[in-house]
Amino acid sequence: MRGYEIRFHIYAESEEEAKRAENAFKMFISQHAVAGRAVTGEKIANALPRWESNPIVRNKIINYFK
């Protein structure tokens, strides 16, 4: 397995805010890697669409982004 760059746009008030979000994503992946868990493209592609199927997770996410 090897690393691939992915790029996408995110809503932000400034370039600095967008950079902080990018760094948070990278830290999330890095922290899991240090703990021996691979955050792979396949796992992300399968996990993200599932957030809506868990009412507790769904409500927490919706309430956070309100």
C-alpha positions as CSV (number, residue, x, y, z in Angstrom):
1,M,0.0,0.0,0.0
2,R,1.3,3.5,-0.7
3,G,0.1,7.0,0.0
4,Y,-1.9,9.0,-2.6
5,E,-2.7,12.7,-2.5
6,I,-6.4,13.6,-2.5
7,R,-7.6,17.2,-3.0
8,F,-11.0,18.8,-2.5
9,H,-12.5,22.1,-1.5
10,I,-13.9,22.9,1.9
11,Y,-16.0,25.8,3.0
12,A,-13.9,28.2,5.2
13,E,-13.7,31.8,6.2
14,S,-10.1,32.1,5.2
15,E,-7.2,30.2,3.7
16,E,-5.8,29.8,7.2
17,E,-8.9,28.1,8.4
18,A,-8.8,25.7,5.4
19,K,-5.2,24.9,6.2
20,R,-6.1,24.2,9.8
21,A,-8.8,21.8,8.6
22,E,-6.2,20.1,6.3
23,N,-3.8,19.7,9.2
24,A,-6.5,18.2,11.3
25,F,-7.3,15.6,8.7
26,K,-3.6,14.8,8.4
27,M,-3.2,14.5,12.2
28,F,-6.2,12.2,12.4
29,I,-4.7,9.9,9.9
30,S,-1.2,10.1,11.5
31,Q,-2.5,9.4,15.0
32,H,-4.3,6.3,13.8
33,A,-1.1,5.2,12.0
34,V,1.0,5.6,15.1
35,A,-1.6,3.4,16.9
36,G,-1.2,0.7,14.2
37,R,-4.5,1.5,12.5
38,A,-4.5,2.3,8.8
39,V,-6.9,5.0,7.6
40,T,-7.2,3.7,4.1
41,G,-9.1,5.0,1.1
42,E,-11.3,1.9,1.2
43,K,-12.1,2.3,4.9
44,I,-12.9,6.0,4.5
45,A,-15.1,5.4,1.4
46,N,-17.0,2.8,3.3
47,A,-17.3,4.5,6.7
48,L,-18.3,8.1,5.7
49,P,-21.5,7.1,4.0
50,R,-22.6,5.2,7.1
51,W,-22.8,8.1,9.4
52,E,-26.5,8.6,8.5
53,S,-27.5,5.1,9.5
54,N,-26.6,5.5,13.1
55,P,-29.1,7.9,14.8
56,I,-26.7,8.8,17.7
57,V,-23.8,9.6,15.4
58,R,-26.1,11.3,12.9
59,N,-27.6,13.6,15.6
60,K,-24.2,14.4,17.1
61,I,-22.7,15.4,13.7
62,I,-25.8,17.4,12.7
63,N,-25.9,19.2,16.0
64,Y,-22.2,20.0,15.8
65,F,-22.4,21.5,12.3
66,K,-25.5,23.6,13.1
